[in-house]
Amino acid sequence: MEQIVELSKRLRISTVAEGVEFAEHEAYVRTLGCDFGQGYYYSRPLEAEEFNKKYMRGREE
């Protein structure tokens, strides 16, 4: 995983660590330099409408 993140940095590609479920996971992916994290640690899966209400405030479709 460390090498993949390093390669993506060299290629100037953003990285998303999936499966972040605990604070320990988040701490680890942060030490690797991942740009983003995704998983239950941040939020349970949401329907599109619920996602828009929660995260897209002030943006029209």
RORO-124666 format. One line per field, with one value per residue: x, y, z of N, C-alpha, C, CB in turn. Coordinates in steps of 0.1 Angstrom, whole numbers. Each point is the difference from the previous one (the first is absolute). Glycine has a CB too. Example, Ala and Ser with C-alpha at 12.3 -4.5 7.8 and 13.67 -1.06 7.14 Angstrom:
RORO-124666
n_px <- [132, 15]
n_py <- [-57, 23]
n_pz <- [78, -19]
ca_px <- [-9, 9]
ca_py <- [12, 11]
ca_pz <- [0, 0]
c_px <- [9, -8]
c_py <- [12, 11]
c_pz <- [0, 8]
cb_px <- [-19, 12]
cb_py <- [-12, -6]
cb_pz <- [12, -22]
end
This chain:
RORO-124666
n_px <- [8, 28, -1, -29, 10, 25, -16, -19, 25, 11, -29, -3, -19, -17, 12, -33, 17, -27, -4, -3, -14, 18, 6, 18, -10, 8, 30, 6, -8, 17, 26, -7, -1, -33, -3, -20, -2, -23, -10, -25, 22, -23, -27, -12, 6, -12, -24, 19, -17, 22, 23, -17, -4, 31, 13, -19, -3, -9, -7, -27, 1]
n_py <- [-12, 12, -5, 14, 27, 1, -2, 24, 19, -5, 8, 30, -28, 19, -25, -6, -14, -17, -4, 31, -26, 21, 31, -23, 9, 30, -7, -15, 23, 22, -17, -1, 33, -12, 28, -16, -17, -14, -10, 0, 24, 17, -14, -28, -2, 31, -14, 16, 13, -3, 13, 26, 5, -2, 18, 24, 24, 15, -23, 12, -32]
n_pz <- [0, -4, -31, -4, 13, -19, -27, 8, 5, -29, -13, 17, 13, 23, 16, 1, 28, -14, 31, 18, 21, 18, 3, -14, -29, 6, 8, -27, -19, 17, -5, -31, -1, 1, -16, 19, 26, -18, 30, 14, 6, -14, 7, 9, -31, -1, -17, -21, 23, 21, -18, -3, 31, 5, -21, -13, 27, -28, -25, -17, -6]
ca_px <- [-8, 9, 6, -10, -2, 12, -1, -11, 6, 9, -8, -9, -14, -5, -3, -11, 1, -14, -1, 4, -10, 3, 9, 13, 1, 2, 13, 9, -1, 6, 15, 5, -2, -12, -7, -14, -3, -14, -4, -10, 5, -5, -14, -6, -4, -11, -7, 5, -7, 5, 13, -1, -4, 10, 13, 0, -7, 3, 3, -12, 3]
ca_py <- [12, 12, 2, 5, 14, 7, 1, 9, 14, 3, 2, 11, -6, -1, -14, -1, -13, -6, -10, 6, -3, 4, 11, -5, 0, 14, 5, -7, 5, 14, -1, -3, 12, -1, 13, -1, -13, -3, -12, 2, 10, 14, -1, -12, 2, 9, 2, 12, 11, 3, 6, 14, 8, 1, 5, 9, 12, 12, -3, -4, -10]
ca_pz <- [0, 0, -13, -9, 3, -5, -15, -4, 2, -11, -12, 3, 1, 14, 6, 9, 7, 3, 11, 13, 9, 14, 2, -3, -14, -5, 4, -9, -14, 0, 0, -14, -9, -9, -1, 4, 6, -1, 8, 11, 9, -4, -2, -6, -14, -1, -13, -6, 5, 14, -2, -4, 11, 11, -5, -11, 3, -8, -14, -8, -11]
c_px <- [9, 6, -10, -3, 11, 0, -11, 5, 9, -7, -10, -15, -5, -3, -12, 2, -14, 1, 5, -11, 2, 10, 15, 3, 3, 14, 11, 0, 5, 15, 5, -1, -12, -8, -14, -2, -15, -3, -9, 6, -6, -15, -5, -4, -13, -7, 4, -7, 5, 14, 0, -4, 11, 13, 0, -9, 4, 4, -13, 5, -1]
c_py <- [12, 3, 6, 15, 8, 2, 10, 15, 4, 3, 11, -4, 0, -14, 0, -14, -4, -9, 6, -1, 4, 11, -5, -1, 14, 5, -6, 6, 15, -1, -4, 11, -1, 14, 0, -14, -2, -12, 4, 9, 14, 0, -13, 3, 9, -1, 13, 12, 4, 6, 14, 10, 2, 7, 10, 13, 12, -2, -5, -11, 6]
c_pz <- [0, -14, -10, 3, -5, -15, -4, 2, -11, -13, 1, -1, 14, 4, 9, 7, 4, 11, 13, 9, 15, 0, -4, -15, -6, 3, -9, -14, 0, 0, -14, -10, -9, 1, 6, 7, -2, 8, 11, 11, -2, -1, -5, -14, 0, -14, -5, 5, 14, -1, -4, 11, 10, -5, -11, 2, -9, -15, -7, -10, -13]
cb_px <- [-18, 5, 16, -10, -13, 13, 8, -18, -2, 17, 3, 17, 5, -10, 25, -16, 23, -7, 3, 15, -5, -4, -15, -1, -16, -25, -8, -3, -19, -20, -1, -7, 24, -2, 13, -8, 19, -1, 21, -9, 21, 21, 0, -9, 11, 11, -20, 4, -20, -14, 8, -6, -23, -9, 8, 3, -2, 7, 24, -11, -8]
cb_py <- [-12, -6, -19, -23, -6, -9, -24, -17, -4, -15, -24, 16, -14, 23, -5, 14, 6, 2, -18, 17, -19, -24, 11, -13, -21, 4, 2, -21, -15, 8, -6, -23, 3, -25, 4, 16, 1, 10, -11, -22, -14, 4, 24, -8, -22, 16, -14, -13, -7, -19, -23, -9, -8, -21, -22, -20, -8, 10, -6, 23, -18]
cb_pz <- [12, 24, 5, -1, 21, 20, -1, 6, 25, 11, -5, -8, -21, -3, -2, -15, 9, -24, -16, -11, -15, 8, 18, 21, -1, 4, 24, 13, -6, 13, 24, 5, 2, 4, -20, -18, 17, -23, -6, -5, 2, -12, -5, 23, -8, 17, 7, -20, -13, 9, -7, -23, -3, 9, 6, -14, 24, 21, 6, 3, 14]
end
